[in-house]
Every structure is written in structure tokens, then in C-alpha cells.
Amino acid sequence: MLESTPQSSEENVSVMDHLSTGQPFPVGEVRPETRWTLHNKQRRFQNTLDILHKSGLLGITLRTKELAHQNQATQNELELLKKQTELFLKAAQSSDPELQAKLLMSMSVPFDNDRVNSNEQCETT
């Protein structure tokens, strides 16, 4: 069911004035339709939260979210370990001291998901 946005004629004039002149809304001023949309989203979120809580699914939902986060962290760590393994194999097959130094450096730094996510991973080249 669609609800109409509650706007006074003053709000409509203000919106129309800004739209017709092409001027942006002043900083700190929220468009009436945006205010309504935010309120509607908050209300829907609260309803969803209440339903999940009453049905006993809220705990399961939160735990699932945490498990998904842990899974992503594990996947990131696995990816880093794969890169380190490739680097190890290259270093073992080569007498290049630069590869060996890269390997030692990558292994001496503790694992950090933020580092992996921001593409500061050890290079395999």
C-alpha cells in the first residue's frame, strides 16, 4: 500500500522554489520527502526488528551476521596464505635474495584483515 508524503503547502512551495531555480537546498535543511522517507525506513526497520525479536529469530539473525563476518575474515586470511605459499615456492626455486626478503617480510607481519582488504597484501610477483 502506497502512502502519500505528508507535506504542507509551505513545504511544497519551498521544494518547488528550489527545484525551479536549480539551487541546491541549504546545508542542514532536509527535503520534506527525504524526511518522510527516513521516517518510513526507520519505522519499517523497527517493525522488522520487533517481528524478529518476537519470533525468536533476532538472535539467529545476529549470530548469522557475525558468522558471515568471521567467514569473510577467514577467507581473507586464506587468500593471504595462498599468496605467501606462492611466494614461498618462487623463493625456494630461485636464488633471488629479493624474493626471499619479500617472503620473510610477508611472514613477519601479523595477519590483519584491514591490511588484506585494503590491497596491501604481499605481492607474488
PyMOL commands that set and color helices and strands:
alter all, ss='L'
color gray80, all
select helices_A, chain A and resi 9-21+32-55+58-93+97-108+113-117
alter helices_A, ss='H'
color red, helices_A
deselect
rebuild
show_as cartoon
